[in-house]
Amino acid sequence: MLGLASTITWTFGTIYMKKISTKVDAIWLTTLQMIFGGIVLLIAGNTVENWTDITWNQTFISTLSVIAIFCTALTWLVFFLLVRSGEAGKIRSFNFLVPLIAIVISVLFLGETITTKMVGGLILIIIGIGLVNFKMKSLQKGGNMQRGDM
């Protein structure tokens, strides 16, 4: 149920971003989303975890900083800039590459092994991205031909 709610809210958020992206700066919108999302996660995390469970050392703080800045904030900024300049649905489909990239990185840097389930899932993800983009291209061609005939 949470996955469905997440998908629905993400879809509406992307559509909303597309509509207002010409009026509001993408950096400002990304900042607001990071602040409000951080507050929600802080409250949720506070209910299930204790602050004393965290080992606040240099490795933890540097890893947290890299994840927060580069893997979250900058990627959302790029996403919103791309949504502003292109088709939201087509750009959104490439978010499904995240598991593929995560698996490649975990194999290269963490020494994890690739399982047949992973390969099957990755193939399905790639097929899904291809179908979304192929369908959009064929719809665009069909729409352009209809407009040109009028």
N, C-alpha and C positions, 0 to 999 in steps of 0.2 A: 504494500500500500504506500509506503514511503517512497519507493522507487517511482511509482506512477505519479505521485504528488510532485516529486522532484522534476520529472519530465515535463509535466504540465506547467509548473511555475517557470522552468527554464525556457520553455517555448514562448510563454507570454512575455517573459523578460527580454528575450531576443527580439521579438516583434516590437515591443515598446522601445528598445534601444534603437532599432532601425528607424522608427518614427521620429524620435527626438534627437538623434545623433547629429543632425545639422544645426540644432539650436543650442546644444549643451556640449561642452568640452568633454572628450572621452576620458581624459585624465581625472577630471572632477567626478564623473560617474563611476569610474573604477574605484576611486578613493572612497566614495560613499558606500559602494557595495562591500568593499573590504572592511570598512569600519563597522557597518551594521551586521555583516556576516560574522565578523570577529566577536562582536558583543554576544550574538546568539550562541556561537560556539563556546565562548567563555562561560556563559551561564549554564549551558548544557554540560560542559565538561566539569564544571564545579560541582554539579549534582552527583556525578559518578566517580570522580577521582579526587585525591587529596594533593594539595600543592607540595607536600613533603615527599611524595613519591617521585618527584622529578629531581634528577641529579643535574644541578645547574653548573655545568663545567664548560670549558671553551669549546669542546666538540659539539655539545648540545646546542649552545647558543649560535655558533657559526652555521651549523646545519639548519637550525630553525630560521635563521636570517636568510640563507640562500633559498630555502623553500618558500618563505614568505615573499621575498622580493622577486626572484627570478621565475620560480615555478608557479607562482600564483598571480601576483599583481601584474607583472609584465606580460604574462601570457594572456590575461584577461584584457589588458589594454590593447594588445595586438588583435585579439579577437574582435573587440568593439570597433577598432579602426577598420578591420576587414569587413565587418557587417555594414559599416557606414558606406563603404565603397563597392560592395558587391551584393550578391543575393544571400540573404540570411540563411535560407535552408541549405544551400550548397556549401556555404562556409561551415555551418553547424555540423554537417555530416563528417567533416574532417576531425571533429573532436573525438570520434571513435577510434582515431589512430593512437590515442593516449595509451590504451593497454598494450598495443604493439610496441610503442616506443619504450614503455616501462619494462616490458619483458626483454627487449634487446639490451637495455641498459643493465638490468639485473643479471643477465647472462654474462655480459662483458665485464662488469665491474664487481659483481657480488658472487660470481661463480655458480649461479643457480643452473639447474638442468632443465632442459625443455622437455615437456611431456607431450604425449599424443593429444591429450585434452587441450593443452595450450595451442598446439598447432591447429587443431580443429576449430577452436574459438577464433584464432587469428584469421583463418581462411574465411570464416563466416563474416567477420568484421570487414575484411577487404571486399568480399562479394557485396555486402550491404552498402558500402561506400560507393562501389562501382554502380550498383543499381540505382541509387539515389541520383548520382551525377548523370548517368545515362538517361534516366527518365526525365530529368530536368532539361537536358540538351534536346531530347526529342520533343518535349513539350514546347520549348522555345522555337524550334524549327517549325513546328506545326502552327504555333501562334503567329509567327512572322509571315508564313505563307498565307494564312487567312486574312491578315491585315493587308497584305500586298494585293490580294485578289479584289478587295473592295474598291 
